[in-house]
Structure formats: structure tokens, C-alpha cells
Amino acid sequence: MRNLKEALGILLKEQYAPYLVSSLYLRLFPEDRVNKKYLTIFKDMAKAQKENLKHRKLDKEVHDSVLEDFEKMGEFLSNPENLEGCRGIALFSCSAKDTFVPIKLPYTYRNRLMVAPDPLVREIAAIDEELGIIGVLLIDRKHVRFFLMDFENIGEVADFLEPLATRAHKFHSGGASLKGAEGTFTYSMPSRVAAPNMVQHGIGEYRFNMRIQEEKYRLFKIANDALMEAWKKTKFDKLVIGSEREDIREIEDHLHSYLLNILVGYVGLNPSEATEHTVRNAALELLWQKDREQEEELVNKLLELKGKGLAVEGLSKVLEQLYMGNVKTLLVAENFESSGYFCPNSHIPVLNPECPLLGEEPYPVEDIVDETIELALDERAVVEIIVREDLQKKFDGVGALLRWKI
């Protein structure tokens, strides 16, 4: 499978007119893979899109090309080997132009299948920006490993046993703005021989415990130095710490203030047993859970700011603000759907069969929420999907935090 830069290059250099491009975003979490649930979801979306095509008055060649797109996507998704090592997939197809490009994703906003004049890649760009570069530190009593990961890749930068760094690897990034990280960490350790006026460690329980504490603090200090050294070479945006130590949170007393500010949380991983695959999955799962924890804060903020004229809820009001470019953050309940219309020339969703351009004829769609998300991404708004069902009931399907007061 091509890397992200190559895939986007192929998609964006092609001229597709008068044909259309089918764009699919499909979630592939473990629960979605049970009994190939994702395949059923795709087939349902394809069936709905086939109904939409009947209202678009397409030429036969254009219509047939889209139907062939759906067949190719179904065949691709039917092979589990094509879906390994990802938590989401994006597929772009224009059969008439012999274009079929899959892109593995760390996650997707929600399941979407759309047919448009161009490939809808804005969600990929948004996810890449949101994810940024993540540093993952693994640590136990003696062993420290450090990884850098981004949208599509993960690479081990350092692996050493206290007190000396033993090796380092080059990290080849996949994001457009990411640079390779390379280097060797070298640390000078205090002499193991005590000074003449120092009392040597004895066998007593107190001295034994003090020695353990000393080793812990020294290792945490070394880990901080390693992280700062790595940050100087590659300015990672988030930090995840993995360990099975019960006292691991004490490392925060030794971290630089910048590292504390970007610390996302902790995962249970053993440095000696962890692989790049398990490290990546654990980090992505932590980020997903943190995002779920922020849902309540976002919904409460929506309800609070609505009374101050800085937020709206309900599809009609949200669309009105999107038309004006006034949406800073779009909140969408994961299970919310609403029928409406889409204007093919102005590329906007509408609730009524009326388009802003004179002579433009909209076509009906079963769910215009997908197009609403795409319009928000086009306006550089942040998209937040509310997954918790209890929070979905607190607002009217979609809501928006606004850029300016209304």
C-alpha cells in the first residue's frame, strides 16, 4: 500500500470531470470487525447511495462508473488482509479513470460514503493535524525505550538500559510536516564508587529502600533527559508513557514543564515485550478514550454558550452558521441522521429543495449530515463526534461552537 504522500499525490493530480469520485470512510475498531460488521455497514451505505444516484440525472457512463466503484470497494473490504494494522480505512475510487486508492487511518470521524466531483480528503488532513507527532516513552526499573509515531508510521528512536544509551534508529515520518528524528543519547552517570567520607550502603532494610528510591529517581531523571533530547530533534506534540510500575506517576516530578503540558496519560506496557504494533495500538486507544472523556465538557460548553449567543444547536441553525463561515467546532451525535438535499454546483447541503445559485437543481439525500461534516471541514472547523449515548440526548443531533457572537 502506498504511503500517505504518494496516495494523496495520485488522488489530487487527476482531473476527473465529467466523472465522479466515490469516497469512503469506514471505522475498523475491534468491535467493528466482529463478524465483519463493517462490511454490512458499507453495503447499507452503498445501497442508500444507489438510491441517491437515481435522482442525480447522471449520464450512463458516469452512473456505471460509480456502481463499479462500489463493487471494487466491496471486494477490497472482503479481504481481511487489506485491513490489517489500522483502526479505519479511506477508499477513493473513480473506475472510469482507473483510480483506486486505499489509505489506512488511525481512526475516522464516522462511517461515510459520498460521491462527488473530486476525492474528499479533508478528513484525512484534519486527522493528520489533530494527531500530530506522538512521543511514547516505555520504562520499567532499568529499561527505557522511546518511540515516535504519527498518522501512519511508528519508529523506535532509542532503546537503552540504564545508565548508557546503546542504540538509536532513524524515524521515517509519514505526515507532510514531519521530519525524521535521529540521534544517539549519551549520558554521564555518577561514579559507583563512594567518596571517602560517604557511608557505604549496608544490608539494612532502610538503606536497601533508600537505594531503590535513588535508582528510581535517577532513572526518571535520565528518562526526562532522553525526552528533552528527542524533543530538540523532533518537536512532538503529545507524550504517552507506558509502564507496569505502580509508582510510574512519580515521574511527573522529574519531567520538564513542557513535557508535563503535553502528557496525555499512561498505558500498561512492558518495555521488554512491547512491539511497534502494540505500542501504536495502546497509544491510539488512550487518545480515543481521552477524546471520549472530553465529550461531556464539549456538550456542557455547547449548552452554556448557547445562552450567550456563542453556540447553536439543531441542523437548520448549524447550517445557517456554516453558510456564513461562523462555525469553530462542529459537534455531531454519532447516530444522528437527517434527510435533505444537496446542491451539486455550490457544494452545500440544504434542508429544502432550494439552492443559492440561480438555475441550480438540488437532489435529495437520505442523510445530509455527512455533507454537513464535509462543509465544516472545508471551512477549517474542528469536528467532534459525540459517541456517548447519554450525551447525544442532551442536544439536538448537531451543534456548533461559534467564532463570533450572533
C-alpha positions as CSV (number, residue, x, y, z in Angstrom):
1,M,0.0,0.0,0.0
2,R,1.3,3.5,-0.9
3,N,2.4,5.9,1.8
4,L,0.2,8.9,2.5
5,K,2.2,11.4,0.4
6,E,2.1,9.2,-2.6
7,A,-1.6,8.3,-2.2
8,L,-2.7,11.9,-1.9
9,G,-0.4,12.9,-4.8
10,I,-2.2,10.4,-7.1
11,L,-5.6,11.5,-6.0
12,L,-5.1,15.2,-6.3
13,K,-3.2,15.3,-9.6
14,E,-6.0,13.6,-11.6
15,Q,-8.8,15.5,-13.4
16,Y,-12.0,13.5,-13.0
17,A,-14.6,15.6,-14.9
18,P,-17.1,14.6,-16.2
19,Y,-16.9,11.6,-13.9
20,L,-17.4,11.4,-10.2
21,V,-15.2,10.1,-7.4
22,S,-16.5,7.7,-4.6
23,S,-15.1,8.5,-1.2
24,L,-15.5,6.0,1.7
25,Y,-14.5,6.5,5.4
26,L,-15.1,3.3,7.4
27,R,-14.3,2.6,11.1
28,L,-12.4,-0.6,11.8
29,F,-12.3,-0.8,15.6
30,P,-12.2,-4.4,17.1
31,E,-15.9,-4.3,17.7
32,D,-16.5,-3.3,14.1
33,R,-14.5,-6.3,12.9
34,V,-16.7,-8.9,14.7
35,N,-18.5,-11.0,12.1
36,K,-17.3,-8.4,9.5
37,K,-19.8,-5.8,10.8
38,Y,-18.0,-3.1,8.9
39,L,-18.9,-4.9,5.6
40,T,-22.6,-4.9,6.4
41,I,-22.3,-1.2,7.2
42,F,-20.7,-0.5,3.9
43,K,-23.3,-2.4,2.0
44,D,-26.1,-0.4,3.6
45,M,-24.3,2.8,2.7
46,A,-23.8,1.7,-0.8
47,K,-27.5,0.8,-1.1
48,A,-28.5,4.2,0.1
49,Q,-26.1,5.9,-2.4
50,K,-27.5,3.9,-5.3
51,E,-30.9,5.3,-4.4
52,N,-29.4,8.8,-4.4
53,L,-27.9,8.3,-7.8
54,K,-31.3,7.8,-9.3
55,H,-32.1,11.5,-8.5
56,R,-28.9,13.0,-9.9
57,K,-29.7,12.6,-13.6
58,L,-26.2,11.3,-14.4
59,D,-25.1,10.1,-17.9
60,K,-25.0,6.3,-18.1
61,E,-21.2,6.2,-18.3
62,V,-20.9,8.3,-15.1
63,H,-23.5,6.2,-13.3
64,D,-21.9,2.9,-14.3
65,S,-18.5,4.2,-13.1
66,V,-19.9,4.9,-9.7
67,L,-21.6,1.5,-9.5
68,E,-18.3,-0.1,-10.4
69,D,-16.6,1.9,-7.6
70,F,-18.9,0.3,-5.1
71,E,-18.1,-3.2,-6.4
72,K,-14.4,-2.5,-6.1
73,M,-14.7,-1.2,-2.6
74,G,-16.8,-4.2,-1.6
75,E,-14.1,-6.6,-3.0
76,F,-11.3,-4.7,-1.2
77,L,-13.1,-4.8,2.1
78,S,-14.0,-8.5,1.8
79,N,-10.3,-9.4,2.1
80,P,-9.2,-9.0,5.8
81,E,-5.5,-8.8,4.8
82,N,-6.3,-5.4,3.2
83,L,-7.4,-4.1,6.6
84,E,-4.6,-5.1,8.9
85,G,-2.8,-2.6,11.1
86,C,-5.4,0.2,11.1
87,R,-8.4,1.4,13.0
88,G,-10.1,2.9,10.0
89,I,-9.8,2.9,6.2
90,A,-10.4,5.5,3.5
91,L,-11.1,4.3,-0.1
92,F,-11.2,6.6,-3.1
93,S,-12.3,5.3,-6.5
94,C,-13.1,6.6,-10.0
95,S,-13.4,3.5,-12.2
96,A,-13.7,5.5,-15.4
97,K,-10.3,7.0,-14.7
98,D,-8.9,3.7,-13.4
99,T,-8.2,5.2,-10.0
100,F,-8.5,3.2,-6.8
101,V,-6.6,4.5,-3.7
102,P,-6.8,3.0,-0.2
103,I,-5.4,4.9,2.8
104,K,-5.2,3.3,6.3
105,L,-6.3,5.6,9.1
106,P,-5.7,5.7,12.9
107,Y,-9.4,6.5,13.2
108,T,-12.3,8.0,11.4
109,Y,-14.9,10.6,12.4
110,R,-17.8,8.3,11.4
111,N,-18.8,5.9,8.6
112,R,-19.4,7.9,5.4
113,L,-19.8,7.1,1.7
114,M,-20.1,10.1,-0.6
115,V,-20.0,10.6,-4.4
116,A,-18.6,14.0,-5.5
117,P,-16.7,15.6,-8.5
118,D,-13.4,15.3,-6.5
119,P,-11.9,13.0,-3.8
120,L,-13.0,14.2,-0.4
121,V,-9.7,14.1,1.5
122,R,-10.3,16.9,4.0
123,E,-10.9,14.4,6.9
124,I,-7.5,12.8,6.3
125,A,-5.8,16.2,6.5
126,A,-7.8,17.1,9.7
127,I,-6.9,13.8,11.4
128,D,-3.3,14.2,10.5
129,E,-3.3,17.7,12.0
130,E,-5.2,16.5,15.2
131,L,-2.9,13.6,15.8
132,G,0.3,15.4,15.2
133,I,3.5,13.7,16.4
134,I,3.3,11.5,19.4
135,G,6.2,10.5,21.6
136,V,5.8,7.2,23.5
137,L,8.1,6.5,26.5
138,L,8.3,3.0,27.9
139,I,10.0,2.5,31.2
140,D,10.5,-0.1,33.9
141,R,13.2,-0.5,36.6
142,K,16.1,-0.5,34.2
143,H,14.9,-0.4,30.7
144,V,13.9,2.7,28.7
145,R,12.6,2.8,25.2
146,F,11.3,5.8,23.1
147,F,9.1,5.8,20.0
148,L,7.8,8.5,17.7
149,M,4.6,7.9,15.8
150,D,2.3,9.9,13.6
151,F,-0.6,9.5,11.2
152,E,0.7,6.3,9.6
153,N,4.1,5.3,11.0
154,I,5.8,4.4,14.2
155,G,9.5,4.2,14.7
156,E,11.8,3.4,17.7
157,V,14.2,6.3,18.3
158,A,16.1,5.0,21.4
159,D,16.4,1.8,23.4
160,F,18.8,1.6,26.4
161,L,19.5,0.1,29.7
162,E,20.4,2.5,32.5
163,P,23.0,4.0,32.7
164,L,24.1,4.2,29.0
165,A,22.2,4.6,25.7
166,T,23.0,1.7,23.5
167,R,21.5,2.5,20.1
168,A,19.1,4.7,18.1
169,H,17.1,4.4,15.0
170,K,16.1,6.8,12.3
171,F,12.4,7.5,12.3
172,H,10.8,7.9,8.8
173,S,7.7,10.0,9.2
174,G,4.6,9.8,7.1
175,G,3.0,13.2,7.8
176,A,3.8,16.0,5.3
177,S,5.1,18.3,8.0
178,L,7.1,15.6,10.0
179,K,10.8,15.4,9.9
180,G,13.0,12.3,10.6
181,A,14.3,12.0,14.1
182,E,17.7,10.5,14.6
183,G,20.4,10.7,17.2
184,T,22.2,8.8,20.0
185,F,21.6,9.6,23.6
186,T,24.7,9.6,25.8
187,Y,24.6,10.2,29.5
188,S,27.3,10.6,32.1
189,M,26.5,8.7,35.2
190,P,27.9,9.3,38.7
191,S,30.6,7.1,39.8
192,R,29.6,3.9,41.5
193,V,32.4,4.2,44.0
194,A,31.5,6.3,47.0
195,A,33.6,9.2,48.2
196,P,35.9,8.6,51.2
197,N,33.7,10.5,53.6
198,M,30.4,8.7,52.4
199,V,28.8,5.8,54.3
200,Q,28.6,2.7,52.1
201,H,25.2,1.0,51.6
202,G,24.6,-1.7,54.1
203,I,22.3,-4.7,54.2
204,G,19.7,-2.9,56.4
205,E,16.2,-2.5,55.2
206,Y,16.3,1.3,55.4
207,R,19.5,1.5,53.3
208,F,18.0,-1.0,50.9
209,N,14.9,1.0,50.4
210,M,16.8,4.2,50.0
211,R,18.9,2.6,47.3
212,I,15.8,1.6,45.4
213,Q,14.5,5.2,45.7
214,E,17.8,6.5,44.5
215,E,17.8,4.2,41.5
216,K,14.2,5.2,40.7
217,Y,14.8,8.9,40.8
218,R,18.0,8.6,38.8
219,L,16.2,6.6,36.1
220,F,13.3,9.1,36.0
221,K,15.8,11.9,35.6
222,I,17.5,10.1,32.7
223,A,14.2,9.5,31.1
224,N,13.4,13.2,31.2
225,D,16.8,14.0,29.7
226,A,16.1,11.5,26.9
227,L,12.7,13.0,26.2
228,M,14.1,16.5,26.1
229,E,16.9,15.4,23.8
230,A,14.4,13.8,21.5
231,W,12.1,16.9,21.6
232,K,15.0,19.1,20.5
233,K,15.3,17.0,17.3
234,T,11.6,16.5,16.7
235,K,9.0,18.7,18.3
236,F,6.5,16.0,19.2
237,D,3.0,17.3,20.2
238,K,1.8,14.7,22.6
239,L,3.5,12.4,25.2
240,V,2.3,9.0,26.3
241,I,4.1,7.0,29.0
242,G,3.9,3.2,29.1
243,S,4.9,1.2,32.2
244,E,3.8,-1.5,34.6
245,R,5.4,0.2,37.5
246,E,2.9,1.1,40.3
247,D,4.9,4.3,41.1
248,I,5.1,5.4,37.4
249,R,3.2,8.7,38.1
250,E,6.0,9.9,40.3
251,I,7.9,10.5,37.0
252,E,5.9,13.7,36.7
253,D,8.0,15.2,39.5
254,H,11.1,14.9,37.2
255,L,9.6,16.0,33.8
256,H,10.2,19.3,32.3
257,S,7.2,21.6,32.4
258,Y,6.8,21.4,28.6
259,L,6.6,17.6,28.8
260,L,4.1,17.8,31.6
261,N,1.9,20.1,29.5
262,I,1.8,17.6,26.6
263,L,1.5,14.5,28.7
264,V,-1.7,12.7,27.6
265,G,-1.6,9.8,30.1
266,Y,-0.3,6.3,30.8
267,V,-0.7,2.9,29.2
268,G,0.2,-0.5,30.7
269,L,3.1,-1.8,28.6
270,N,6.3,-3.8,29.4
271,P,9.3,-2.2,27.5
272,S,11.0,-5.6,27.1
273,E,7.9,-7.2,25.5
274,A,6.3,-4.3,23.6
275,T,6.4,-4.2,19.8
276,E,5.8,-1.2,17.5
277,H,2.3,-2.6,16.8
278,T,1.3,-3.0,20.4
279,V,2.8,0.4,21.3
280,R,0.9,2.1,18.5
281,N,-2.4,0.4,19.3
282,A,-2.1,1.3,23.0
283,A,-1.3,4.9,22.3
284,L,-4.2,5.3,19.9
285,E,-6.6,3.6,22.3
286,L,-5.5,6.0,25.1
287,L,-6.1,9.0,22.8
288,W,-9.5,7.6,21.8
289,Q,-10.5,7.2,25.5
290,K,-9.3,10.7,26.3
291,D,-11.4,12.1,23.5
292,R,-14.4,10.3,25.0
293,E,-13.7,11.9,28.4
294,Q,-13.8,15.3,26.8
295,E,-17.2,14.8,25.2
296,E,-19.1,15.8,28.4
297,E,-17.1,19.0,28.6
298,L,-17.9,19.9,25.0
299,V,-21.6,19.2,25.3
300,N,-21.8,21.2,28.5
301,K,-19.9,24.1,26.8
302,L,-22.3,24.0,23.9
303,L,-25.3,24.3,26.2
304,E,-23.7,27.0,28.3
305,L,-22.6,29.2,25.3
306,K,-25.9,28.8,23.5
307,G,-27.5,31.2,26.0
308,K,-24.7,33.7,25.3
309,G,-25.1,33.7,21.5
310,L,-21.8,31.8,21.0
311,A,-23.3,28.4,20.2
312,V,-26.3,26.9,18.3
313,E,-27.9,23.5,18.1
314,G,-30.1,21.9,15.6
315,L,-29.3,21.2,11.9
316,S,-31.1,24.2,10.5
317,K,-29.3,26.7,12.8
318,V,-25.9,24.9,12.4
319,L,-26.2,25.0,8.6
320,E,-27.1,28.7,8.7
321,Q,-23.9,29.4,10.6
322,L,-21.8,27.2,8.3
323,Y,-23.0,29.2,5.3
324,M,-21.5,32.3,7.0
325,G,-18.3,30.5,8.0
326,N,-19.1,31.1,11.6
327,V,-18.5,27.6,13.0
328,K,-15.4,27.0,15.1
329,T,-16.3,23.5,16.4
330,L,-19.0,21.2,15.0
331,L,-20.5,18.6,17.4
332,V,-22.3,15.7,15.8
333,A,-24.1,12.9,17.6
334,E,-22.7,9.6,16.2
335,N,-26.1,8.1,15.5
336,F,-27.8,11.3,14.2
337,E,-29.2,11.2,10.6
338,S,-31.4,13.7,8.7
339,S,-32.7,13.7,5.2
340,G,-32.3,16.8,3.0
341,Y,-30.9,17.9,-0.3
342,F,-27.5,18.7,-1.8
343,C,-26.6,21.4,-4.3
344,P,-24.1,19.9,-6.7
345,N,-22.7,23.2,-8.1
346,S,-22.4,25.2,-4.9
347,H,-21.5,22.0,-2.9
348,I,-23.7,22.7,0.1
349,P,-26.3,20.7,1.9
350,V,-29.8,22.2,2.4
351,L,-32.9,21.2,4.2
352,N,-35.3,22.4,1.5
353,P,-35.1,21.8,-2.3
354,E,-33.7,25.3,-2.9
355,C,-30.1,26.2,-3.9
356,P,-28.4,29.6,-3.7
357,L,-27.3,29.7,-7.4
358,L,-29.9,30.5,-10.0
359,G,-30.9,27.5,-12.0
360,E,-29.1,25.0,-9.7
361,E,-31.2,22.0,-9.0
362,P,-30.6,20.1,-5.8
363,Y,-31.0,16.3,-5.4
364,P,-32.4,14.5,-2.4
365,V,-30.2,12.6,0.0
366,E,-31.2,10.3,2.9
367,D,-28.6,11.8,5.2
368,I,-27.1,15.2,4.8
369,V,-25.1,15.0,8.0
370,D,-22.1,13.6,6.0
371,E,-22.2,16.6,3.7
372,T,-22.5,18.9,6.7
373,I,-19.3,17.4,8.2
374,E,-17.6,17.9,4.8
375,L,-18.7,21.6,4.7
376,A,-17.4,22.1,8.2
377,L,-14.0,20.6,7.3
378,D,-13.9,22.8,4.2
379,E,-14.2,25.8,6.5
380,R,-11.4,24.6,8.8
381,A,-13.8,23.9,11.7
382,V,-12.9,21.2,14.2
383,V,-15.2,18.2,14.0
384,E,-16.1,16.3,17.3
385,I,-18.2,13.2,17.2
386,I,-20.2,12.5,20.4
387,V,-20.2,8.8,21.0
388,R,-21.7,8.5,24.5
389,E,-25.4,7.9,24.1
390,D,-26.4,9.8,27.3
391,L,-24.6,12.9,25.9
392,Q,-26.2,12.5,22.5
393,K,-29.6,13.0,24.1
394,K,-28.6,16.4,25.6
395,F,-28.6,18.3,22.3
396,D,-30.5,18.2,19.0
397,G,-28.3,16.0,16.9
398,V,-25.8,18.6,15.8
399,G,-24.4,21.7,17.5
400,A,-21.8,24.3,16.8
401,L,-19.5,26.5,18.9
402,L,-19.2,29.8,17.0
403,R,-16.4,32.0,16.0
404,W,-18.3,35.2,16.7
405,K,-21.4,36.1,18.7
406,I,-24.8,36.2,17.0
